[in-house]
Amino acid sequence: MRCDICGKEGARLRRVSETFGKGKDLLLIENVPLVTCPQCGESYFTADTLHEIERIRLHRKDFAVQRSVKVARFVA
């Protein structure tokens, strides 16, 4: 895969979880495709992925399921 940032071959597609909003409006979207380039170190979402994220956010009541989540804080 060619990186859209540096133009070099070798970019890889990873699946990540991303959060949007906070508090009672927090939405976690799992399995989001993220392009990562080992050549330039950049990571980015494609335009198609960003459009799908926005669609999910706008129609969250149709897509989201309620889950209880434990939260831990990293302390250095």
Helices and strands as residue ranges (DSSP letters): E 12-20, G 23-25, E 27-36, E 43-44, H 47-58, H 60-63
